[in-house]
Amino acid sequence: MKEIIKAKSINGVILAPPSKAHTLRAIIIASLAKGKTVIKKGLIAEDQEYTMKAMSQLGAQIKVDKEKNEIEIIGVNGRPITPKEDIFIGNSGLAVRFLVPIAGLAKGTDYIVLDGVERMRTGRPIQDLLDALGPLGVNAVSINENGCPPIKVKCDSFEGGKTTLAGEKSSQYFSSILVAAPYAKKDVEIKTIGHLSSRPYIDVTIDSMKDFGVTASHNNYESFSIKSGQFYIGRELLIEGDYSNAAYFFAAAAIINGRVTVEGLKRESKQGDKFFIFALEKMGCKINWNKDSVTLDATNTKLKGLGEVDMNDYPDIVMPFAVVASFAEGETKITNIEHLRIKESDRLTVTVNALKQLGADVEGGKDYILIKGHSGKNMHGAIISSQNDHRIAMSFTIAGLKLGGVNIENERSVDKSFPEFYEEIEKIIQR
C-alpha cells in the first residue's frame, strides 16, 4: 500500500513516457518481419516483457539494452515456430489477442496454448475474435469454454478469406487479424458488425504496419482489407510519447490549479487519447501546443463539467477524466463505455465505487458514469484498491495529490505500463 501525500502545487516540465501502444505493436511486427529492427526509446514495462518473451518462444531473436533504451529484434520472416511450452502472457489483453492469429501462422501441425493470470481466465473474453477467425481458417478455441484464455490454436491454419467481426467490445480484435494477415495464404477482408469501439487504436495499428512496409485499408471502418503476399521489413524505429500516460500529468495540474509542460508528444499523432487535452481545455484549462510539447495552465482556473461526453474511442483515459470531473463544478456524464468492463478490471464499476469512497457524487449505469461535480466539496481520503489495474492506481493517485489521505493498495500494478510513474510524478510536485 502506498500513501499519497497532498501536493501544494504542480509546476514543471516533464518528458512523456514512451507510447505503450506503439511499442507493443512494434515488438510484434518486428518479430514477424524479415531482417533486423532496432526500436529506440520504447516502453519496457510488464506487458512488453511478456510480449517479448512470447515472440521469442515463437522464434524471434530479441535483445534488450535498458541502458540505451533499445530493443533489437531479428524477425521470423512471417513463419513463427511452434514453442516447446505454453505461452504465458500475464494480464496483457493485447498480447493474447494479437497472438491468436499469429499462432495460426506457426509452422507444423501442433497446437499452441496461450494462457494468462486469473483475471484473463475469467474476465477478459475474446470469443468474438475466435468466432471471426474461424472463417479465415484459424482453429482457435477457449479450453475452458468461457471465451477466455487459455486459448488453444492450431498451427498453420491461417488461410485467409472473408469474415465478419463485432466491433463494440475491442478494436484489438481487428488489429490482431490485420497484423497477421499479410502472411495468410489468401487476401483477408473483415466486415464490421455494429459500432466499432476505440477506432484510433486501429489507426495506430495501420500506421505501425505501414512503418514496416505493409499496407492495410478500410472503408470508413465498416470493412478492412489486406493483400496477402506482403511482408514486413525490419528497420530502425523511434517510439513517440504516450498521450494515455501523459494524461496523469495533465490531470494533476488541472485539479491542483498548476501548470505543466509535457515534452515528447507529437501533435499529429494518431493516438486518440489526445482527446484528454481538448476536454480539459473545454473544462477551463489553457492549452498551448508547441512542435513536440504541450503546456497546460490551470492556475486560477475553476473547472466546469462538460455535460455528456461520448468516450467510446478513448477508454484508457476515462478513469483520469472521471477524477478530474469530480473536482469540477457541474455534471459530466461519460457515455458509451460498456467495453471498460472487460479491461484489466471492470473499470466502469471500479471507478464509480472508488469515487464514492472519496465522497464524490457519482453514479454508474450499464454503459455510463455520471459525475455531479461540486468542485471537490465533501471529498476526502480513503483506501483505494487498484484491483491490480495500472490505470486505476494512477488515476486515484492523482486524486490523492489533491485530497491527501489516499492510500493505494497494490500500487505496483503501475508496472504494467508505467513503472516509473511515482518517481516521474514527483518531479512536478511541490509540497
N, C-alpha and C positions, 0 to 999 in steps of 0.2 A: 504494500500500500504506500502511496506517495501523497504527502500533504502538499497542497498548493498554497503558497504564500501570496497574499494580496499584493498587487503591484500598485505603486503610487502613480506611475505614468509609463507610457510606451513611447519610445523615441529611438530612431536609429536607422541604419542601413544594413541590410542582410541579404545574403545570396539565397535564391530559391533552391530547394533540393532538386536533384535530377528527376525527370519525369518517370514515374513508375510504369505508366502505360507504354511509353516509347521504349524503355529499357527492356521490359518483358518481351515485347514484340521483336525487338532487335535480336535478343538472345535466341528466340525460337527460329526466326527466319534465317539468321546467320548459321544456325546449326543445320538447317536444311540446305544451305547454299553450297555452291561449288567454290572451293578455294577458301582463303583466309579473310576473316573480318576482325577489325580492331574497333571495339566500342569504347569511346573516350567519355569520361565524366558521366558514366552511367550510375544508376542506383544499385547499390549492392546491399540488399536487405533480405529478410527471410524468404519472401516469395521468389526473389531472384535466385537465392541459393537452392531452393527446392527445384526450380525450373532448370537451372544449370546441371544439377545432379541428374535430373530426368533425361535431359538431352544428351548427357554423357553416356547414360545407360543405353541410349538409342544410337550411339556410335560417334557423336560429335566429340572433338578434342577441344577441351576448354581449359584455359589458364587465366587466373585472376591475379592481377597485380594491384593490391589495395593501396600501396604507396603512390603509384602513378594514377590510381583510379581508372584502370583499363582492364578490359576483358578481351582476351584473344581467343577466337573460335575458328577451328577448321571444320567445315561442314561436311555432311554426308552425301552431298550432291543428289538430294531427293530420295535416297534409299536408306532409311534407317535400318538398323539391325534389331533383331529380337533380343531383348535383355535376358540375362540369366535369372533375374529375380523380379518380383513385382515392383512397380514404380510407386513410391510414396510421395505425395505432393502436399503434405501438411494441410493447411486450410486455404490453399490457393485455388479459388474458383476458376480463375483464368487458366491456370496450368492444366487442370483436369479437362476443361472444355477444349482447349487447343490441342491437347494430347490425344484425344479420342480419334479424330480423323487422321492425325499423324501416325498413330499406331496402325491404322488401316493401310498405311503405305509401307510398313516394315516388311523386310524380306522373310520368306519362309511360310510355313503352314501352321505355325503355332498360334497361341493366343497371348495377348499382353493384358495384364491386370493393373489397373490404375486405382490407387486407394488413397485415403486421407484420414484426417482426425475425425473424432466422433461427430462434430458439427457437420462435416462434409457427408458423413454416412446417414445423417438423419434430417438435416435441414437445408441441404443445397441440391435439390433435384435438378437433373439435366435430361429428363425423359424427352422433352421436346426436341432436343438435339439428337438424341438416339433415334427418335422416330424419323427425323429428317434425313439422317444418314442412311437409313435402310434402302430407300430408292436409289441411292448412289452406290449401293453395293456393300457398304460398310456394315459388317455384322458386329454390333455392339449392344451388350445387354447389362442391365443392373443386376448383379449377382443376388442381392437381397430383394429384388423385385419391387423396390420402392422408388425407383427412378434416380437413386443417389449412388455414389460410389460405395463399394468397389465396382468398377466397370470392367467387363471382360470384352476385349476387342480382338477380332480375327485378323491376323496379319495378311497383308497383300490382298485386301478386299475392296480397296477404294477404286471402283470402276469409273465413276463419274456419271453424268447424265443430268436429269431434271428432278427437282424436289420442291416441296413446299415447307415453310418453317414459320411457326407462330412467333410474332415479334414482340409481344408485350412483356416478356419476362427478362430477356437479356440479349443485348446486341452481341455479346461474346459468342453466342451460338453461330451467328452469321460470320463473325470474324474468324472463328476456328475453321470453318469449312473453306472460306476464301483463302486462308494462308496455306492450307494443304493442297488445294485444288489444282495448282499448276502441274502437279505430279500425278494427277489422276489419269487413267487411260483415255478418258473422253472429256470433252468440254463439260463444264459444270454451270448449271443455271439454278438459281434459288428464287422462288416466288414468295414474297412476304404475305403472310396471312395476318390480318388485323393491323393494329398500330405497332410501329417499331419504336421501342424504347432506346434511350441512350445513343441516338444516332451519331453524335460527334465522335464516339469511340470507334465507329466503323470508318469514319473519315481518317482517323489516326491509323487504323489498320491498313487502309488502301494506300495512304501516303507511305507507310513503312514498307509495304510491298514494292511500291514504285522506287523507293530508295535503293532496293536490291535488284531492280531491273524487271519487275513483273507488273503487268497491267491488269487491273480488275475494274469493272464498270458497273454502274447501277442506273436504273430508270426511276429517278425521284424516290429512291429507297423502296420502291414497290417490287423490284426484282433486281437480281445481281447476276452477272455473268463473268466467266473467266475461261480463257482458252487454255486447254491442256498443251503440253509441249513446251511451255515457258519454263524457265529455271532461274533461281536466284543466283546472283554473283556476289561473292564476298567483297567487302570494301572497308574503308575507314569511315567511321561514323561518330559524330559528336552529338550527345544527347542534350536536348533542350531542358529548360527548367520546368517544374511541375506546378501548374496552377492549382491543382487539387490540394496539395500540401502547403502551398504558399497562402492558401485561404486562411489558415490559422493565424498567420501573422497579421493579415488584414483584419480579421475578426477581432483580435486582441486590441488593435489600435482603435477600431470602431467603437467598442463598448467602454474603453477606458479613456476615450477622448484624447487619443495620442496621434502620433504621426510616424509612418514607417515607409521606407523605400525598399522594395524588393527587386533585386537585380537578377538578370538571367532569364527574364520572361519575354518571349517573342510575341510582339503584338499581333503578328499574322499567324500565330499558332492555330492549328485545327482543334486544340483542346477546348471542349465545350465549357469547362469549368471557369473560363474567363468570365462567364455569366456572373459569378460571385462579385466581381469588381463593379460591374454595371448595376447590380442590385444594391450594393452598398452606396453607390452614387445616388441612386433614386431615394435611398433612405436618408440622405442628407450629407454624406461624406464628400469631400472634394478629392477628385482624382486627377492626377497628371501623368500622362503617358509619355515616356521617352522611347528611344530606339529599342533598348533592351532592358528597361526597368519600368516599374510602376510605383508611383507615390500616392499614398492615401493619407489625407489630413482630416482628422475628426476633432481637432481642437475646437472648443466652443460649439460643438455640434449636438443638437438634440435629435436623436434618431426617431424616425417615424415609420410606422407599419406600412406595408405595401399592398394591403388588401389581398386579393387572390393571385397567387403566383404558381404557374404550372412548371414543375421542376422534373418532369419525366425524363428529360435529356441529361439531367445533372444530378444523378443520385448520390455521388460521392460528396457533394457539398451541402446536402440537405441538413445534416447534423450541425455543422458550424453556423449555417444560416438560421436554423431554428434557435440556436443560442443567442445570436445577435438580435433576432426578432423579439426575444423575451425581454430585452433591455430597451426596446423601442417603445414609443407611445402609439397605441392604436393596434388594430388587428392585422395579422398576417396569416393567411391560410395557404399552406403549401399543398398543392394538389397533384394528383396523377402519379403517386409514388408507391403504389402497391408492391412494385418489384423490390422495394427495400426489405421486404420480409424474407427474402432468400439470399441475403448477403452474409457476411461473417457472423452476424447476429440478426435477429428480427429487428432491424434498425428503426422501423417505424414505432413499434411498441417500446423498445428500449429508450428511445429518445423522449417519447412522451412521459414515460414513467420517471426518467431521470430529471426532467424539467419540473415535474410535480414535486419530486423530492427537494428541489431547490426552492420551492414555493411559487413557481410560475403558474400563471392562469392559462392552462393548456388542455386541449382535448384531442383525441385521435380517433379516426374512423378507419374504414377498410383501406382507403387509399389517400388519406389526407391527415395533416396536422394543423390544427387551428390554435394559434397563439394570440391571446388577448393581452397585448403588451401594456404594461403600466410603468414603463421606464425603470424596470427592475425593482420597484417598490415591493416590500414584503418578501423579497427573495433572500436566501440565506445559504450558509454552508450545509453540506451533507456528505455522507459516504456514498460514493457512486461506483457501482460495479461496471467495469469496462465490458463485461461479458466476453472477454478475450477478443475484443474488436478494436483495432487500432484507431479507427475514426471516432468511435465513442470516447475512447481515452483522451484523444487530442481535443475533441470538441469541448468536453466538460472540464478539461484543464484550463481552457480559455475562460470558461465561466468562473472558475476558481480564482483566476487572476483579478477578476472584478470583485468577487464577493469575499474571498478569503474563507477559511474554514471548510474548504472542499478537500476531500481525500479520495483518491482514485485507486480502486482495487485493481490489481493485475495491470499496473501501469506499463509494464514492459511489453504489452501487446502492441505498442508502437513499433516494435522491432520489425513488424510485418512490412512496413512501408517507409518508416522514417526513424531509424534507430537513434539518431542524434537529436530528436525533437526537443527533449527537455534542455539539453545543452544549448541548442540554437535559439530557442525562445528566450532564454536568459540574456542573450546578447542585446535584446532591445527593451529589456525591463529595467526600470528604475524603482528601487524600493525605499 
